[in-house]
């Protein structure tokens, strides 16, 4: 997984670039990412907007799933349920992704985002259909 995610996120594009999402490490069934939110992610109160937090948690859990499958399968989200616990200041945050259940057809993952003081900011429950990625022909 590490080599795959390092390669995939080493030259980020799209949402990975916008979020500055980086794979950090894995330990057992837990996978660790970092993300950096800039001023374009702010809500009117000066904190990171909730939809941006959800997007980061969705993307990190999706990347962990794709990495776990070495790029052969991706999650097609059926449900994202976010619980917000506190506000998140603009800047760097850490994400932990844990696989709850990976079945043949359905996957359930939990992603949590922590602020710079390691305080829990939000929890995402992510349910998705396992989707086989077609092989690219050269």
C-alpha positions in Angstrom: 0.0 0.0 0.0 2.7 2.5 1.0 4.5 2.3 -2.4 1.2 2.7 -4.3 0.0 5.6 -2.3 3.4 7.3 -2.2 3.4 7.1 -6.0 -0.2 8.2 -6.4 0.1 11.1 -4.0 3.7 12.0 -4.8 2.6 14.1 -7.8 -1.0 15.0 -6.7 -3.7 16.4 -9.0 -7.3 17.4 -8.7 -8.7 17.1 -5.1 -5.5 15.6 -3.8 -3.6 18.7 -4.9 -6.3 21.1 -3.6 -6.2 19.4 -0.2 -2.5 18.8 -0.2 -3.4 15.2 0.9 -0.4 13.1 1.9 -0.1 9.5 2.9 2.0 9.2 6.1 1.9 5.6 7.2 -0.1 2.5 8.1 -0.3 0.3 11.2 -2.5 -2.7 10.9 -5.9 -1.7 9.7 -5.3 2.0 10.4 -3.9 4.4 7.8 -2.6 7.9 8.4 -2.8 10.9 6.2 -2.1 14.7 6.5 -4.0 17.4 4.9 -3.5 21.2 4.6 -6.4 23.6 4.4 -5.6 27.1 3.1 -7.8 30.3 3.2 -9.9 29.1 0.3 -11.3 26.5 2.7 -12.6 29.0 5.3 -16.1 29.6 6.4 -17.3 33.1 7.4 -16.1 32.4 11.0 -12.5 31.8 9.8 -12.5 28.1 10.4 -12.4 25.3 7.8 -15.9 24.9 6.2 -17.6 21.6 7.1 -18.0 20.5 3.5 -14.2 20.8 3.0 -13.6 18.6 6.1 -16.1 16.0 4.8 -14.3 16.1 1.4 -10.9 15.5 3.0 -12.3 12.6 5.1 -14.0 11.1 2.0 -10.8 11.5 -0.1 -8.5 10.0 2.6 -10.8 7.0 3.2 -11.1 6.5 -0.6 -7.4 6.7 -1.1 -6.8 4.1 1.7 -9.3 1.8 0.0 -7.7 2.2 -3.4 -4.3 1.7 -1.9 -5.4 -1.4 0.0 -6.4 -2.8 -3.4 -3.2 -1.6 -5.1 -5.3 0.4 -7.6 -7.5 -2.4 -8.8 -10.7 -1.3 -7.0 -12.2 2.0 -5.9 -15.1 2.9 -3.7 -18.3 4.3 -5.1 -19.8 6.1 -2.2 -23.3 5.3 -1.1 -23.3 7.1 2.2 -21.2 9.7 3.9 -22.2 10.5 7.5 -20.1 13.2 9.2 -20.2 14.1 12.9 -18.6 17.4 13.8 -17.1 17.7 17.3 -15.3 21.1 17.2 -14.1 23.8 14.7 -10.9 23.3 12.7 -8.5 26.2 12.2 -7.0 26.7 8.7 -3.6 24.9 8.4 -2.5 21.3 8.7 -4.6 18.5 10.2 -4.2 14.7 10.5 -6.5 12.0 9.4 -6.8 8.4 10.5 -8.7 5.9 8.4 -9.8 2.5 9.7 -11.5 -0.2 7.7 -14.6 -1.4 9.6 -15.6 -4.1 7.0 -14.4 -4.7 3.5 -16.8 -7.2 1.8 -17.0 -8.4 -1.7 -19.6 -5.8 -2.6 -19.7 -3.2 0.2 -17.0 -1.5 2.2 -17.4 0.5 5.4 -14.7 2.8 6.6 -14.3 5.3 9.5 -12.2 8.4 9.0 -11.3 10.9 11.8 -9.7 14.2 11.5 -7.6 15.8 14.3 -6.4 19.4 14.7 -2.8 20.4 15.4 -3.3 19.7 19.1 -4.4 16.1 18.3 -8.0 16.9 19.3 -10.8 15.1 17.4 -12.6 17.5 15.0 -14.9 15.3 13.0 -15.7 11.6 12.3 -16.9 10.3 9.0 -18.6 6.9 8.4 -18.1 6.0 4.7 -20.0 3.2 3.0 -19.3 2.4 -0.6 -19.8 -0.2 -3.3 -16.5 -1.9 -4.3 -15.9 -1.0 -8.0 -13.3 -2.8 -10.0 -11.1 -0.3 -12.0 -10.7 -1.4 -15.6 -7.1 -2.0 -16.7 -5.7 0.7 -18.9 -4.4 -0.4 -22.3 -1.4 1.4 -23.6 
